[in-house]
Amino acid sequence: MKPILSDHDRSELDRRIAETEKRTNCQIVLSVIGRCDVYEELPWKAFALGASLAGLAAIVINTVVPLWYTRSATLVAISATLAGGALLALLTVLFPGFAKYFLTSSQAEEEIRQYAQALFLERELFATRGRTGILVLVSLFERRVVILPDTGLAHQLPEKTLHDIIGSMTPFLKKGDIRKAFETVLEHLSRTIRAAGSGTGRDALPNALIEEEGV
């Protein structure tokens, strides 16, 4: 996977993470993921749409310009229908941006949350004193953000607060400014957790940003 952030951006984020952890006594892990699932069904959805549109076009053409139902005409209609489906399916494979049109919001939310939960366990974010680990995950393909606080911070970071923090990141993510989006979430966490009087912790997790291609 091509690096998303420059070395300078990584260095600045590492510094900001350390500052935020010092103020809040929590442990923060930032991650940016290429995609959270292979979504094998997306090309099939595209194929179904392409075939349907091509078949509809064949019906409309025959209605406007009636043709004799010869074997050749039937084969042409079938071939056009299959070609239309195959074309859209191929586009989803070659162009991820096109494939996103066939991904539902609920499916994207489910997959990114599952990926975040698995990453939380894999990186042992629970292994902090006072259970004060926080994972912030940005997924580029799904265009989603999930913030997972451990049990020691859950009461200080309810769903509404997390939703507001993610909302503040969205304008920067739309512009592709990943660093600014992460700096924004760090600022919010610093204010929110410190204001709530968050407690104890030690530097149990590395500050380095996690970048993964995903699955």
N, C-alpha and C positions, 0 to 999 in steps of 0.2 A: 504494500500500500504506500502510495506517495505521501510523504509527510504533509500534514495539514498546516502545521505551524512552523515558523522559522525557529532557529536556535535562540534568537533574541526573544521572541515571544514566549518560548518555553521557559527561558531564564526568568523573565519578568513574572510569569504566572507562578513559578516555583517560589519566587520571593513573596508574592502576594499571598500564596497559600500559607507560607510560614508565618507571615504577619497575622493573618486571620486566625490561624490555629493558636497563636500566642494570646490573642485577645479573648478567644472563646473557649480555650481549653478543649476543643474537639479536634478530630482528625478528619481531614477532607481529602477526597480523591476525585480528581477530574478525569473524565474519559471522553474520547470522541471515537465513534464507531462508524465504519463504512455502511454496513447494513446488518440487521439483526436476524435475518432469515433469508433462505434462498427463494422462497415464494414460488414453488414449482407450478402452482396453479395459475399464475398470472399470464403466461403465454397461452394457456388453454382458454382463459377468459377472453383474451385478445382474438384468438382463433375463432371462437364462437361469434364474437361481434363482427369480425371481418367477413365470415361466411354468411352471416345473416344479412349484412348490408349488401354483399355481392348478390346473394340470392334475390333480395328484394329488388335490386336494380335490374336483374334479369327479368323478373315478373313485370316491372313497370315498362321496360323496353318492349316486351312482347305485347303488352296491353296497348301501348301507343302505336307500335308498328307490328301488327300481327304477322307472325311467321308460320310457315308450315312446320309441324312437329316431326321433323325428320330425325334420323339417328344422329346425324352430324350436329344438328342444332341442339339436341339434348346433351350430347357430349361437351359441346362448347359451354352450355349453361352450367353443367356440373363442374367443368374445369375452372370456369371463372369463379364459381362459388368457393371451391377449394383454394384457389390462388389468392382470393381476397383474405381468407382466413389465415393462410400461411404467411402472407405479407405482414399482417398485423402482429402475428406471433413472433416473426423474425425481428420486427422493430422493437418488441419488448426485451429481446435478448441483446440487441446491439445498442439500444439507447435506454439506459436506466430511467432517464427523465420521462420517457414515454410510458414505461412500465408502471410508474407511480400512479397514472390515471386509473389503473385497474386495482389499486390497493385501497381497501376500505379503511376508514379512520379507526374503526373498532379493532380491526385486525392489526393495524400498525401499533396501536396502543398496547394490545396484548403481547405482541412479539417483543417490543422494546422493554416492557416491564419484566418479562421472563428473562431476557438477556441481562438486564440490570441485576436481577435477583441472583442469577447464576454467577455474574461477575463479582457481586458482593461477597458471595461465599468463597469463590475461587481465590480472591485476593485477601480473604480473611479480615474483612473490615469489622467483623464482630470482635476481633481480638484486641480491643482497646479497653483501657481501664475506665469503668463507668459506662461502657457501651455507648461511646460518643463518636462513632464513625459516621461519615456522611459520604454517599456516592452521588456525584452529579454526572449523568451520562447524556451525551448528545449523539443522536443517530442521524447521519446525513441523508441516507436513502429515505427513511421514514419521515424525516423532518420533524422529529419529536425530541422532547427532553423529558427525562425522568430524574427525580431527586429522591433518594432513599436514605432517610435518617435511621440510625439504629435506635433500639428501644430506649436508650438513655436520653434521647433528644426528641422522641416522637411527640411528647406532650407539648414541647415548645415549638414544634414545626407541624401544626395541623395541616390538613389538606388545603384549606383556603389560603394559608400562608404560602405553601408550596406552589399553589396555582398562581398566586400573585407574583412570586419570584420568577417562575417560568415565563409568565407574561412579559416581565421586564426584559427577559433575554431575547424574546422573539424578534423584535425589530432588528437587532444586530445579526441574528442568525439568518434572517431573510436577505441581508446584505452580504452574507458570507464572512462576517467579522467574528470569527470564533473566539479570538482572544478577548475582545470587548464583551462578548456574551458571558464568558467565564469571569471576567473581572466584575461584571454586574452582579452575578450570583454571589461572589465572594463578599462584595459590599453589603448585600442584603443579609447574608448569613452573619456577618460581623455585627451589624446593627441589631438584628433580631435576637441572636443567641446571647450576646453580651447584655442586652437590655433585660433578658429573662434571667440573667444571673447563672449562666451555665457553669457547671462545676469542674470536675477534675479530669485529668487525662495526661498521657505522656506521649512523646513523639514515637508512636509505635508503627506508623505507616510511612512509606516514602512519599515525598511530595511530587515526584515526577509524573507528568501527564501521561495517561494511558492512551495510546493510539492503536486501534486494531481494525483490520479489514472486515472482521466479522465472519459470517458464514455464507 
